[in-house]
C-alpha cells in the first residue's frame, strides 16, 4: 500500500479541478437503469486460471496470461443478446486488479499480459455506444481488508484511491456495484468501512454514478438500504418478487455454473436461456428490474462458443426495446450508519423470550415482540451524549400492524415528541426530521392491529 501514499493528495487535487458533470436526479438515474433492461456481467481474473472462484490470495499474477484477449468480442457477444452495458468485476475478493493501478503490484500490469484490461473494454464499449459498470469487492483478502484484521485509516484510504482511479481515469461510469460488504460472505460492516464516507466520495467524483451493494439477502425489499438500486444475486438465493416489487432493482445470475471460467465450461450444460427470458427477463423488466447475465471469458481471453451461441439465442427470441415501465419514485436511500446497533436498549414487558435487544441486533429475521398484556408498549435505545439524529426507521415483522405511534427524543433528561415526515412502504416506516442532538430515542405505540412485533429499529444522523 505504500506505493500510492505519495500521490494521493496530488491525484485528489487533480480530480477536484475537473469540471463536475451536470447532476441528474436520483429518480432519473434509476429510470435510465431500469430502461437498460438487460446487461452482461463479466468475471475475469486470477480465478479464471484456477478451479475456484475464491482464489488463493497469494496466487502470483504470473498465472494471468490470456494470450488472445479480445474485448471487442465480449462486446459483440453482449450486443448480440440485446445487452445495453457490460458490468465487469474490476476487483474480486482476492484483490487482483484488472486496471493499471498505482495502489498495488497485484494487477494485470504485473502479469505476462501487461495490458490494462479495463481500458480496452471501455474503448470497445464506447465504439458501440454501450455503457460500462463496475463490480468492486470491498472484501480484499490479498491486501488484508477482511474480518479479524484492523480496519485502519490506511485501508480506507487505499479503497478510496482505487475508486478515484476507476472513477476519474476511464470516463463516465453508469453504476458501481459493491460486493463483500455487509454480506455473510464478507462480514465487513458499514461501521468497519464507513458506508457514508465511501458513498459520498463516489458521488463527489461522479454524481451520476449509481451505487449498489449486493446486500439483498439482509434488508427488507420495501426500502433502499445502502443502495441506489435494490440488488438480488440469484446465485446466492436472493429472488425478487415481480408481484410485489416497487423499487428500481437489479438481478444477476451466471450463464455457466460459476461466475469465473472453469475447465469444463466449453462442453458443460449452460442455463436454459429460453427459460431465463421467459421466467426472469420479461417478468423482472415489468417489475422495474434490470437483469444481468454473466458470461465468463476463458483463459485465452475469449468467450466460449457455446456461451456465444447462448447469448445470441437470447437476442433471437427477445428484443430489447428500451423503456417499458415508469419507475415509481422511491424514498431516498438510507446511506448513514445505523447508530442504534448493539446500543443499550429497554422496553415495556416483552412477550416470552422476544426481548428488546432483538430490535437493534442488525438482524431483520429476529424481532422484539410486545407482551399482549401491555396496553401502552414502548421501546427505547440509549445513545452517546449529543448524538445528532435526523432519521428513524422502524421495520415491522408484518406490514400494516402498527397504526399509530409516536417518536420521542431525549436531551438533558427531557423527552420531547418529534414531528416527522413519515413514509411507509410495506412494513418499513421511514421518519425524517430536522437533525437535533439526543442521548436516547423512544417509540411509543398507541394503536396496532395484531401482534406488535418489530424486526429492527434504526437511528441515523440523517
Secondary structure, DSSP 4 states (H G I P E B T S, - for coil): -GGGGGGHHHHHHHHHTSPPPPPPPHHHHHHHHHHH-EEEEE--SGGGGSS-SS--TT--GGG---TT--HHHHHHHHHHTT-SEEEEEEE-TT--BSS--SS-S-BGGGSSS-S-HHHHHHHHHHHTT-EEEEEEES-BTTTTBSTTS---HHHHHHHHHHHHHHHHSS---SEEEEESSSSTTT---TTTTTHHHHHHHHHHH-TT-EEEES-TTTS-TTS-BS-SSEEEEGGGT----TTT--S-EEEEEESSSSSS--TTTTTSPPP-HHHHIIIIIHHHHHTTEEEEEE--B-TTSSB-HHHHHHHHHHHHH----S---PPPPPPPPB-S--TTTT--EEESPBSTT--GGGGGSS-TT--EEB-TT-SS-EEEEEEEEEEEEEEEEEEESSTT-EEEEEEEEEETTEEEE---EEEEETTEEEEEEEEEEEEEEEEEEEEESS--EEEEEEEE--
